[in-house]
Amino acid sequence: MAPEGIDRVMQDQQLKDHWVKRGIAYVIDSIIILIVVFILIMIAVIAMIGSIVGGAMTGNPIGGVVGGLILLLVTILIAFLFSLGYWVYFDAKGGTPGKKIMKLKPVAIEGEMDYGKALTRNLAKILGGLLGWLVLGLILGTIVEVILVALNVYLGITRGEDPRRKYTDFIAGTTVVRTDVEETFAPTPTTPSEPGAPSAPTEGAPSASASEASTSSIAESSSPAPKPVNPTSTTSSSDDKARLNALRDKFLMGEITEEQYLKAKMSISEEK
C-alpha cells in the first residue's frame, strides 16, 4: 500500500499536474546549468592544454601540468558556485527560469521569501553538486544530485502534511505554488493559532467564518452516513477508514484547513 502522501498525489489530478510541472522545471533549469558548466569546462580544458604545451616548450613540463590542473579545479569550483547561485538567487527572486516557464513560484509559508529560505530549500541540489561535481565529476555528480532530489521529494510527500512540499521545504518553511491556476490545496501555517484568534485564510480554502462554522461539525460531517456514537464502544476499523478518507477529501478540496484536518484525524484516533 502506498504511503498516504503518495496516495493523495495519485488520486488528485491537480497535485499530479503540480509535480509534473515541477519535474519539467527542474529539467529545464538543469539543462541551463549544464550548458554553462560545459562551456566553462571546455574553456578550462583548452587553457589547460595550452599551459601544458607552454610548459613543455619552455622546459618546465611539470609546472605546465600543475598549472593546468589548478586551472581546471578552479573552473570546476566556479561552476559549482554558479550552480549554487543559480538556485538560490532565482528562487529568492520569485523562481528560476524553469519555474517561471512552467508557471510556478516558490513562496514562504510565513514572512517573505529570502536568500536563507531559498538556500535551505535547495540543499539537496547543492549537496548533490558539492559531493558530485567536486568529487565524482560532472556525469556522476549529476546522477548523485538527481538521486538526492528524488529522495528529498519522496520524504516531503510521504510526510503526510502537504504533498506539494519537499522535505527541505518543511525545514525552510516554504512551498511552491502554481501561478496559472488557483490551487485548492493551499499552504497553511503549521504553527497553532492563539486562543480566540481567527485562522489565517489560505488560497482556495474557505473563509475564516466558514472554517469556524464547520469546526464543530467536522467529525460528524466527515462520516458518509451519520450515526449515533456510543462513547464507550470501539469504532470499527472500516468506519474509521471511511471517516478518515472523507476528511482527507475535504482537506484536498480546500473545504477544511490543514489544522482542522489534523485535529479531526487525532480525534478519530483517540476514539479507539
Residue pairs with C-beta under 8 A, 6 or more apart in sequence:
1 7
2 10
3 157
3 158
3 160
4 158
4 160
4 248
5 156
5 157
5 158
5 159
5 160
5 163
6 157
6 158
6 163
8 15
8 163
8 248
8 252
9 15
9 16
9 19
9 157
9 163
10 16
11 252
12 185
12 252
14 181
14 183
14 184
14 185
15 163
15 164
15 185
15 252
17 178
18 164
18 176
18 178
18 183
19 153
19 164
21 102
21 103
21 104
21 178
22 102
22 104
22 176
24 98
24 102
25 96
25 98
25 99
25 101
25 102
25 104
26 98
26 149
27 98
28 97
28 98
28 101
28 102
29 86
29 87
29 96
29 97
29 98
29 99
30 142
32 86
32 97
32 98
33 82
33 83
33 86
34 138
34 142
36 79
36 82
37 79
37 82
37 83
37 133
37 138
38 138
40 75
40 78
40 79
40 82
41 72
41 75
41 76
41 79
41 138
43 75
44 71
44 72
44 74
44 75
44 76
45 72
47 68
47 71
48 68
48 69
48 71
48 72
49 68
50 68
51 64
51 65
51 67
51 68
51 71
52 61
52 64
52 65
52 68
53 64
54 64
55 61
55 62
55 63
55 64
55 65
55 67
56 64
58 64
76 133
76 134
77 134
79 133
80 129
80 130
80 133
80 134
83 125
83 126
83 129
83 133
84 126
84 129
86 96
87 96
87 118
87 122
87 125
87 126
88 115
88 118
88 119
88 122
89 115
89 118
90 96
90 97
90 99
91 99
91 106
91 113
91 118
91 121
91 122
92 113
92 114
92 115
92 117
92 118
94 100
94 105
94 106
94 113
95 104
95 105
95 106
99 105
99 106
99 176
103 178
103 179
103 180
104 176
104 177
104 178
104 179
105 176
105 177
105 178
105 179
106 113
106 118
106 121
106 174
106 175
106 176
107 113
107 174
107 175
107 176
107 177
107 187
108 114
108 117
108 172
108 173
108 174
109 173
109 174
109 175
109 187
109 188
109 189
109 190
110 173
110 189
110 191
111 173
113 174
116 172
117 172
117 173
117 174
118 172
118 174
119 126
120 168
120 171
120 172
120 174
121 166
121 168
121 169
121 171
121 172
121 174
122 168
123 168
123 171
124 145
124 148
124 149
124 151
124 152
124 166
124 168
125 145
125 148
125 149
127 148
128 141
128 144
128 145
128 146
128 147
128 148
128 149
129 141
129 145
131 141
131 144
132 140
132 141
132 142
132 143
132 144
132 145
133 141
134 141
135 141
136 144
152 166
152 167
152 168
153 166
153 167
155 166
155 167
156 163
156 165
156 166
156 167
156 168
156 169
156 170
157 163
159 165
159 167
159 170
161 170
161 190
161 258
161 262
162 175
162 185
162 187
162 188
162 258
163 185
164 175
164 176
164 177
164 183
164 185
164 187
165 174
165 175
165 176
165 187
169 175
169 176
175 187
177 183
177 186
177 187
177 203
182 203
182 204
183 203
183 204
184 204
184 205
184 252
184 253
184 254
185 204
185 252
185 254
186 202
186 203
186 204
186 205
186 254
187 202
187 203
188 200
188 202
188 205
188 257
188 258
188 259
189 200
190 258
192 259
193 199
193 200
193 259
198 208
198 212
199 208
199 211
199 212
199 257
199 259
200 208
201 207
201 208
202 254
202 257
204 254
205 211
205 254
205 255
205 256
205 257
206 214
206 254
206 255
206 256
211 256
211 257
211 260
214 221
214 255
214 256
214 260
215 260
218 247
218 250
218 256
218 260
218 263
218 264
219 243
219 264
219 267
219 268
220 226
221 246
221 250
222 243
222 244
222 246
222 247
222 250
222 264
222 268
223 239
223 242
223 243
223 246
224 242
224 246
229 235
229 271
234 271
234 272
235 268
235 271
235 272
240 268
240 271
240 272
243 268
244 265
244 268
247 256
247 261
247 264
247 265
247 268
248 261
250 256
250 261
251 257
251 258
251 261
256 264
